[in-house]
Amino acid sequence: MNKKYKILIILLIVLGIACFFRLWQLNNIPPGLYPDEAINGNEAISGPGMVFYPENNGREGLFINLIALSFSIFGVSIFSIRIVPAIIGILTVLGLYLLTQEIFQNTKYKILNTKYIALLSSFFLAVSFWHVNFSRIEFRAILVPFLLTFGFYFLFKGFRLKKYLNLLISGLFLGLGFYTYIAYRFVVLLLIIALISWWLIYKKQKQQKTFICYTLYLLLTIFIVALPIGIYFLENPAQFFGRAAGVSILSQGNPIYNLGKSLILHLGMFNFYGDGNWRHNFSGSPQLLWPIGIFFLIGFIYSLYRNYKSILLHRSILSEFFPFGFLISWFLIMLLPGVLSYEGIPHSLRVIGVIPSVYIFAAFGAFWLYKKIKRFFKTKYQTIALYLCLSIILLSIAYAQFDKYFFQWAKRPELKGAFAENYVAIGKYLNSLPDDVQKYVIVNQSGVPVPWPNGIPMPAQTTMFIERTKYPEPQAIYLLPENINQIKINKETVIVPLQYDKDLFSKLFQEFSSGEVQEKNGIHFYKINKL
């Protein structure tokens, strides 16, 4: 078989695996709908088209607008929300293949075939618990690795081939990144390093003027694309930092100690102890499956070694900065959003931007190890045995990740609370009631108050969204516990608290003695017949 078609078939298989991991049982796993996901859905219905949404500590608008597009195609549902990150995650697997292949074309280090490293990186990403999880949760941060991979792929390709079109596409991707997640802004540092490296390359070729033209073209494209949100932040400077200011190590005492602690925990999250949040991870489990974690360490350490030889011994950054130096810079820079925070550390969501570099390191480490081992397998049958062992290892990695996500993690009882499954159940119960029944929801859970509707805390967003899967607007009236005196009974009424509270039901009985507490499918509510 032609080698080109062989690579294409393997890539299609990897993309098929990525699709399966991100789409299978998407309606049911993860269970429920976390309020941070639900508010994005609610605002995609009520106010699509904004560059920034200030509620819930502020959120850049691109992801919400993509959800609005999904609603227009599939209708309003949990599936329509979660299909967006799933598609983005699948495309990121393709983007990582393209990026890895492009980066390794810029090195003089001779390897057997860059395509195999690219295939390995995309395979590791396709089955990664870390990336799969965020590809199935409606958090806008999933856009960060997607836009980074394609942005830098077209940037490197544009400078290498000297094509304006590639630089235009790169500027579009990199500019859109400013509409995604606050951690993305660190890409400015990475972009500077990439441009300095290409400046040295063009300078060696005596094409400095050409480089300046290409760079101005790229930066102008980024500037134009990012201009609307830049204007918004100029008009609303307090929104620029948002929640980041509240979780910064600078807001705590002894910042040097906190910085060191955060750095150690984030460096250790890949192989030793990962994110403890059940929404983000199998609580405490390393972000990388142990074989991939070993490959990652090999790739990272070897990259440091190659840079040492290239820069310190040969006094040259040109020969091997790509891929090694750039990948190290990527890893360290995109780790900063987590390292510079103190809350919830290690935090796999804030450092989601490191994902592409981590899996490229892992792929290179695995390929480097393969080359070392292959020297001991010289005969035809030994080579067949080696390839058989490698196939078994890759299949085992895929199965282990599948089992960890879909069976071990998905069945954990902690997920019901982590993803507010009970709020979804309340919403479905409300939707099951006849239209002529008056409905009240008592929001007796604390959370960030949301201006719409009437400063009700965030937990209510999930139930509101579930109502809107059936109705254009929520049919229930949402009240705080201290406002139950605002309940007006003029027909059959159902009052549902977000959380069971015996004292609250006693107060309801005191106010409306004709009602009674009932329970259905684990949901407790106070029902009052028509007076």
Secondary structure, 3 states (H helix, E strand, C coil): CCHHHHHHHHHHHHHHHHHHHHHCCCCCCCCCCCHHHHHHHHHHHHCCCCCEECCCCCEECHHHHHHHHHHHHHCCCHHHHHHHHHHHHHHHHHHHHHHHHHHHCCCCCCCCCHHHHHHHHHHHHHCCHHHHHHHCCCCHHHHHHHHHHHHHHHHHHHHHHCCHHHHHHHHHHHHHHHHCCHHHHHHHHHHHHHHHHHHHHHHHCCCHHHHHHHHHHHHHHHHHHHHHHHHHHHHCCHHHHCCHHHHEHHHCCCHHHHHHHHHHHHHHCCCCCCCCCCCCCCCCCCCCCHHHHHHHHHHHHHHHHHHHHHHHHCCCCCCCHHHHHHHHHHHHHHHHHHHCECCCCCCCCCCHHHHHHHHHHHHHHHHHHHHHHHCCCCCHHHHHHHHHHHHHHHHHHHHHHHHHHHHHHCCCCHHHHHCCHHHHHHHHHHHHCCCCCEEEEECCCCCCEECCCCCEECCHHHHHHHHHCCCCCCCCEEECHHHHHHCCCCCCEEEEECCCCHHHHHHHHHHCCCCEEEEECCEEEEEECCC
